[in-house]
Amino acid sequence: MNRITVERVKDEAKNVRTLFFRWDQKISAGQFVMVWLPGLGEIPMSLSYIGSLKGITVKAYGKTSQAMIELQPGNEFFIRGPYGNGFQVESGRKLLIGGGSGIASLLPIADSETDAIISAKTRDEIIFADRFPDSRLFLATDDGSAGFHGFPHDLLDRMDLSVYRKIYVCGPEQMLYRVMLKLKDRQVDAEFSLERTMKCGIGICDSCSVGGLQVCKQGPVFSIEQLRDNPEFGIYRTTYSGKRISLNMK
């Protein structure tokens, strides 16, 4: 377990904040860490910055994440990891598709040849749009308050995907599933980063299992070939207690 000191913070949107810190640890884009706040709990987080100055972008949705975004420079938290496989980053023109805070884990891939679809429910929830030039940025909002009125998988119908050497996707599983359906019959190379309930982070508890794949150990990044015929991807998720819940996608 590593003790981490917050060096600075940056507000990205309402209830979304990036915590910057120093940690002498090599991390690949897409890998995750288990973040622990004593007395509150432990949550999996991908890193939005993986250089000498590292960063975690947190959206408040529970007691631990709420406490995370309230941390100030000089406060401490704990990390174990990194875990998982990360993205297989290819050179050439790439497309990132990030839903909500999912764009955070894709940021380390971005370079001068990268286009991005960033989606959110409303304009106020869009983050990291300033990281891409206008000519390479496509926005999509559920309510139409910014960019395309609709979801990323619908926006893909208007784009020439043959120009991309690889497509990387991260966000809510419903979005990943819809994007996978759009891409599965096309000649495109794509990877998806899954978000599932994680407890141990090292393949022991099996809480993150999706159709026989352990997201923490065999993922969180999977190829489109691995997900195309997975019997649970896009269908069920598990709660922290292990209860299976339908995602109502089929």
C-alpha positions as CSV (number, residue, x, y, z in Angstrom):
1,M,0.0,0.0,0.0
2,N,1.4,3.4,-1.0
3,R,0.8,6.6,0.9
4,I,0.0,9.4,-1.6
5,T,0.0,13.2,-0.9
6,V,-2.3,15.4,-3.0
7,E,-0.1,18.0,-4.7
8,R,-2.9,20.1,-6.4
9,V,-6.5,19.8,-7.5
10,K,-8.4,20.9,-10.6
11,D,-12.2,21.2,-10.9
12,E,-13.3,19.6,-14.3
13,A,-17.0,19.9,-13.9
14,K,-19.7,19.9,-11.2
15,N,-18.8,17.0,-8.8
16,V,-15.7,16.1,-11.0
17,R,-12.2,16.9,-9.8
18,T,-8.7,15.8,-10.8
19,L,-6.2,15.1,-8.0
20,F,-2.6,15.4,-9.0
21,F,0.2,13.7,-7.1
22,R,3.8,12.3,-7.4
23,W,4.2,8.6,-7.4
24,D,7.4,6.9,-8.6
25,Q,5.6,4.1,-10.4
26,K,5.4,3.2,-14.1
27,I,1.7,2.8,-15.2
28,S,0.4,1.9,-18.7
29,A,-2.6,3.8,-20.1
30,G,-5.8,2.0,-19.0
31,Q,-4.4,0.2,-16.0
32,F,-6.2,0.9,-12.7
33,V,-5.4,1.3,-9.0
34,M,-7.3,0.6,-5.8
35,V,-7.7,3.8,-3.9
36,W,-8.3,3.6,-0.2
37,L,-9.5,6.2,2.3
38,P,-9.3,4.8,5.8
39,G,-12.7,4.5,7.4
40,L,-14.6,5.0,4.1
41,G,-13.6,2.3,1.7
42,E,-11.7,1.3,-1.4
43,I,-12.6,2.0,-5.0
44,P,-11.0,1.2,-8.4
45,M,-9.8,4.2,-10.4
46,S,-8.0,4.6,-13.7
47,L,-5.4,7.3,-14.0
48,S,-6.0,10.3,-16.3
49,Y,-2.3,11.4,-16.2
50,I,0.5,8.8,-16.0
51,G,3.7,10.9,-16.4
52,S,5.9,12.0,-13.6
53,L,2.9,14.0,-12.3
54,K,0.1,11.6,-12.1
55,G,-3.6,12.3,-11.8
56,I,-6.9,10.7,-10.9
57,T,-10.1,12.2,-12.1
58,V,-12.9,11.5,-9.6
59,K,-16.7,11.9,-10.1
60,A,-18.6,11.9,-6.8
61,Y,-21.2,9.1,-6.8
62,G,-20.7,7.4,-3.3
63,K,-19.2,8.2,0.1
64,T,-15.7,7.3,-0.9
65,S,-15.6,9.2,-4.2
66,Q,-17.4,12.1,-2.5
67,A,-14.6,12.2,0.1
68,M,-12.0,12.0,-2.6
69,I,-13.2,15.1,-4.4
70,E,-13.1,17.0,-1.1
71,L,-9.4,16.3,-0.6
72,Q,-7.1,19.4,-0.7
73,P,-3.4,19.8,-1.4
74,G,-1.4,18.2,1.5
75,N,-4.2,15.7,2.3
76,E,-3.3,12.0,1.9
77,F,-4.9,8.8,0.5
78,F,-3.6,5.3,-0.2
79,I,-3.1,3.3,-3.4
80,R,-2.3,-0.3,-4.2
81,G,-1.6,-1.5,-7.7
82,P,-1.3,-0.8,-10.6
83,Y,-3.5,-3.7,-11.8
84,G,-4.9,-4.9,-15.1
85,N,-3.6,-5.0,-18.6
86,G,-4.0,-1.5,-20.1
87,F,-4.6,-0.5,-23.7
88,Q,-2.5,-1.8,-26.6
89,V,-1.6,1.6,-28.0
90,E,-1.1,1.8,-31.8
91,S,0.5,4.5,-33.8
92,G,-1.5,6.3,-36.5
93,R,-4.9,7.9,-36.4
94,K,-7.1,6.9,-33.4
95,L,-10.6,7.6,-32.2
96,L,-11.4,7.8,-28.5
97,I,-15.0,7.4,-27.4
98,G,-15.5,8.4,-23.8
99,G,-18.8,8.4,-21.9
100,G,-19.0,10.7,-18.9
101,S,-15.9,10.4,-16.7
102,G,-14.8,7.4,-18.9
103,I,-12.9,9.8,-21.1
104,A,-10.4,10.3,-18.2
105,S,-8.8,6.8,-18.6
106,L,-8.5,7.4,-22.4
107,L,-6.6,10.7,-22.1
108,P,-3.1,9.1,-21.7
109,I,-3.5,7.6,-25.2
110,A,-4.2,11.0,-26.9
111,D,-1.7,12.5,-29.3
112,S,-1.7,14.7,-32.4
113,E,-3.4,12.0,-34.5
114,T,-6.2,11.4,-32.1
115,D,-9.9,12.3,-32.6
116,A,-12.3,12.1,-29.7
117,I,-16.0,11.6,-29.1
118,I,-16.9,13.0,-25.6
119,S,-20.4,12.4,-24.4
120,A,-22.4,13.4,-21.3
121,K,-25.9,13.9,-20.2
122,T,-25.7,17.7,-20.5
123,R,-23.2,20.4,-21.5
124,D,-22.2,21.1,-17.9
125,E,-21.1,17.5,-17.5
126,I,-18.6,17.4,-20.4
127,I,-15.0,17.1,-19.3
128,F,-11.6,17.4,-21.1
129,A,-13.0,18.9,-24.2
130,D,-10.2,21.5,-24.0
131,R,-7.7,18.6,-24.5
132,F,-8.6,18.3,-28.2
133,P,-8.6,20.8,-31.1
134,D,-12.1,21.6,-32.4
135,S,-11.3,19.8,-35.7
136,R,-10.7,16.6,-33.9
137,L,-13.5,16.8,-31.3
138,F,-17.0,15.5,-31.5
139,L,-19.4,16.2,-28.6
140,A,-22.6,14.3,-27.9
141,T,-25.2,15.1,-25.2
142,D,-28.3,13.3,-24.1
143,D,-30.3,16.5,-24.0
144,G,-28.7,18.2,-27.1
145,S,-27.3,21.1,-25.1
146,A,-23.9,20.6,-26.8
147,G,-22.9,19.0,-30.0
148,F,-24.8,16.0,-31.4
149,H,-28.2,15.4,-29.7
150,G,-28.0,11.7,-28.8
151,F,-25.6,9.0,-27.9
152,P,-22.1,8.1,-29.2
153,H,-23.2,4.9,-31.0
154,D,-25.7,7.1,-33.0
155,L,-23.0,9.6,-33.8
156,L,-20.9,6.8,-35.3
157,D,-23.4,6.4,-38.1
158,R,-22.3,9.9,-39.4
159,M,-18.6,9.2,-39.3
160,D,-16.1,7.5,-41.7
161,L,-14.6,5.0,-39.3
162,S,-12.3,3.5,-42.1
163,V,-9.8,6.4,-41.4
164,Y,-9.0,5.1,-37.9
165,R,-6.4,2.5,-37.3
166,K,-7.9,1.8,-33.8
167,I,-10.8,2.8,-31.7
168,Y,-10.7,3.0,-27.9
169,V,-13.9,3.1,-25.8
170,C,-14.5,3.7,-22.0
171,G,-17.7,4.6,-20.2
172,P,-20.9,3.1,-18.8
173,E,-21.4,-0.5,-19.9
174,Q,-24.7,0.3,-21.7
175,M,-22.7,2.7,-23.9
176,L,-19.9,0.2,-24.5
177,Y,-22.4,-2.4,-25.5
178,R,-24.2,-0.2,-28.1
179,V,-20.8,0.9,-29.6
180,M,-19.7,-2.7,-29.8
181,L,-22.9,-3.6,-31.7
182,K,-22.2,-0.7,-34.2
183,L,-18.6,-1.9,-34.7
184,K,-18.7,-5.6,-34.6
185,D,-19.5,-6.2,-38.2
186,R,-17.1,-3.6,-39.5
187,Q,-13.4,-4.0,-40.3
188,V,-12.2,-2.0,-37.3
189,D,-9.8,-2.7,-34.5
190,A,-11.3,-1.7,-31.1
191,E,-10.7,-2.0,-27.4
192,F,-13.1,-1.4,-24.6
193,S,-12.4,-0.6,-20.9
194,L,-15.0,-2.1,-18.7
195,E,-16.2,-0.8,-15.3
196,R,-17.4,-3.5,-12.9
197,T,-17.8,-4.0,-9.2
198,M,-14.3,-4.7,-7.8
199,K,-13.3,-5.7,-4.3
200,C,-9.9,-7.4,-4.3
201,G,-8.6,-6.2,-7.7
202,I,-6.4,-9.2,-8.1
203,G,-8.7,-12.0,-9.3
204,I,-9.6,-13.7,-6.0
205,C,-13.1,-12.6,-5.2
206,D,-14.5,-12.8,-8.7
207,S,-16.9,-9.9,-8.1
208,C,-16.0,-8.3,-11.4
209,S,-16.6,-11.4,-13.5
210,V,-18.4,-10.9,-16.8
211,G,-19.2,-14.0,-18.7
212,G,-16.2,-15.9,-17.3
213,L,-13.7,-13.0,-17.8
214,Q,-12.3,-11.3,-14.7
215,V,-12.2,-7.6,-15.4
216,C,-9.6,-6.9,-12.7
217,K,-7.1,-9.5,-13.9
218,Q,-7.8,-10.2,-17.6
219,G,-9.0,-6.6,-18.2
220,P,-10.1,-4.0,-17.6
221,V,-9.3,-3.6,-21.3
222,F,-10.8,-6.2,-23.7
223,S,-10.7,-6.4,-27.5
224,I,-13.9,-6.4,-29.5
225,E,-13.4,-10.0,-30.3
226,Q,-13.4,-10.9,-26.6
227,L,-16.7,-9.1,-26.0
228,R,-18.6,-9.9,-29.2
229,D,-20.1,-13.1,-28.0
230,N,-19.7,-12.7,-24.2
231,P,-22.9,-14.0,-22.6
232,E,-23.1,-11.3,-19.9
233,F,-21.5,-8.2,-21.4
234,G,-24.3,-5.6,-21.8
235,I,-26.8,-7.9,-20.1
236,Y,-26.0,-8.2,-16.4
237,R,-23.9,-6.4,-13.8
238,T,-23.4,-7.4,-10.2
239,T,-23.9,-5.1,-7.1
240,Y,-21.3,-4.9,-4.3
241,S,-23.2,-7.7,-2.5
242,G,-23.0,-9.9,-5.6
243,K,-26.6,-9.6,-6.7
244,R,-27.0,-9.8,-10.5
245,I,-29.0,-6.9,-12.1
246,S,-30.2,-6.8,-15.6
247,L,-29.0,-3.9,-17.7
248,N,-32.1,-4.1,-19.8
249,M,-30.2,-3.9,-23.0
250,K,-31.8,-6.8,-24.8
